[in-house]
């Protein structure tokens, strides 16, 4: 007896379309974290080799394909931030592994009124 085929309808986005979205910068930070996690257990040489391959457009492994995709998304976000003048400069002390000369947001003003 022949098994019945199950067919489901799926929504797809054609490859020739361009999607415009707005997203919080927290998504960019999450992408950065994913990339850092992908290379966290690699040696400096392995990281350099992987990024060199991806920079040359090589996507022969799942890892290269995934990293290329994430970096491509990062670059799209950075390009848009440049165009919209959303970037700011910060300094990072590599030896101390910390940001320097960062002005922190002042605390929110507190109401001076007293509750009744």
Secondary structure, DSSP 8 states (H G I E B T S, - for coil): --------------TT--------HHHHHHHHHHHHHHHTTS-HHHHHHHHHHHHTT---SHHHHHHHHHHHHHHHHHHHHHHTT-----EEETTTTEEES---------------
